[in-house]
Amino acid sequence: MGQSIKADKNIGENIRKWRNAKGMTQEQLSAQLQVCGCDISRGTLAKIEAGIRHISVKELNAVKAILDIAYDDFFTQ
């Protein structure tokens, strides 16, 4: 099993912020994550953005690549 980062509302809010800034819906981001090999549905992505579900390192790396952001962007206040 891969490592994961504890569910964090701040990380989720930053993912939502950057996803919206890129003009993407949750459905579009989850579809691209699935292409990258991450089994994330739109509902799962919604839980990550709400800070309810953890995000794995693999998923975080995929989101970073898709949204073209830096690691620091996940953790800014």
N, C-alpha and C positions, 0 to 999 in steps of 0.2 A: 504494500500500500504506500502511496506517495505521501509526502509531507503536506500539511495544510496549514493555513493561517486562520487563527480563530476568527469566528464571525465578528465583524467590526463594522459598526454603522458608518464610521468615517470613510473606510475603504469603499463601502457600497455607494455612499453618496458621491464620492469622487468618480467611481465608475459611471454612475448615472450622468454626472456633470459632463464628463468627457464624451460619453456616448451621444448625449444630446448635442454637444458642440460639434460633433462630426455628422450630425443630422441622421443618426441611426435610431431605429426602433429596437426594442428588446428582441423582437422576433428576428430582425436582421442580424443583430450581434450574436444571438444564440445560434443562428444558422451558420454563420462564419466560424463560430467556435466548434460546431459539429464537424465542419470541413477540416478543421485543425486536429480533430481526434478527441475533442472534449465533449462528453455526453451531457450537454447542458440544454435543457428545454427553456422556453421563455419563462415558465413559472419558476424554475430553479434560478434563473438569472434575476428575476424579481425578488426572490428571497435573499440572494447575495446583495443586491442593491439596498434592500431593507435592513441588512445587518443581521438577518435571521440564520443564514446558512454560511458555513465556512467556505473559503475558496482555496483550492489546492494550488500548490506552486505551479504545476503544469497549466492550470486554468489561468492563473495570474499572468504567467508568461504569454499565453495565447492572447489574452485581453490586451496586454501591453503591445504586442505586435500588431494586432488588428487595429487598435485605436492610435497606434504610432505615438505612444507617450512614454515618459521615463518612469522608473520605479518610484521616484520621489512624488510623482503626480498622484499615486495611490494614497499617500500618507499626509498630504498637505491638509491643513485645517481650514 
